[in-house]
Amino acid sequence: MKSNSIKRIAITTGGGDAPGLNAVIRASVVSAINRGWEVFGIREGYGGVLLPDEYPDGGLVPLTRGKVRGITHLGGTILGTSNKMNPLKFPMKQPDGSMKEVDRTDDVVRELKKLKIDGLIAIGGDGSLSIAREIGLKGINVVGVPKTIDNDLDKTVITFGFDTAVSFATACVDRLHSTAEAHQRVIVVEVMGRYAGWIALNTGISATADVILIPEIPYDMTKIAAKIEERYSRGAKFAMVVVAEGAKPKGGTHSVVSKEVGRAERLGGRGDTVAAEIEKATGKETRCVVLGHLLRGGTPTTFDRLISLRFGAAAVRALEEGHSGVMVALDPPMVRYVPLEEATSRMKTVPLDSDTVLTGRDLGISFGD
Ligand code: F6P
């Protein structure tokens, strides 16, 4: 294996934020400085290199020990992030006023080379890591770090941010139990997760929901209504339903709120639809609570902090050891390096035979199928 003589690296955080980003940044910065490297943070994804005029103080922030002191436990990202500036699908206004997606990865590579950046640590989900892969192919040493509350990245057992999202969602469903029982209501809780049901599944099982709806198992409303009726008839006169934002009825599609040029489509509204349909089918008073971005905020759990610190330090070791085009990945008990190509070639969804799904079924939880 070749070994790189790295001197200057840059760090970018792209896409939706996730708890643990700052811990990754701190671990990478301190590990790099301890090797005598200089570290810079690119502001707002790739905004700092693609739109330098927007950053009068500089699109790149020098990351010193002082800059990363006391940030391990903080949510968000000190660099800022964006899901509007994807260099692979950069939205550009055309002469006729319409918008078009343009590949600007050459611009990113040119700017990074101009700044004599030898290595890039790209912290992101599937979108950001696909960009990183392209940048790597164009001549910058790149190491990816798997971030997303959705846990939908392949080749890693878990992404950082997921544990915090599930822990918070579980605490919310726990709280909603008492109010549901007090009013004898059905409460539908919609959680994020895009096209994968990891958050809904893990939250629903942990918080002992009665029904869990995930994109991987299209639902049938008559089955959901039957489960709720059965529960009420046994004397438990309230019910909790956890719905992934990407859940869909049998033969139906995802509930999409909007799709803009240069951005991923936004999902939403499924919880409200399911709540209205349950009320109609069962006659039981039903409310919907959408947890949304609450799942992305706040302090990372200890698990997420630790895995973020491990990922950040491993990314620096990977660069030092001469790796490029790889993602650090949790393969317990180790953090390993896997090709970015493999990590981004397919979305990791919930396997229908996973023991977590089987556990739900053994506990009598309905998946609406
Ligand atoms: O990918 C993370 C995520 O929070 C998804 O779960 C959700 O669908 C999406 O981002 C929301 O994106 P935005 O922050 O653009 O509303």
Residues whose N, C-alpha, C, O or C-beta is under 5 A from the ligand:
A	BS01	F6P	G16 D150 M192 G193 R194
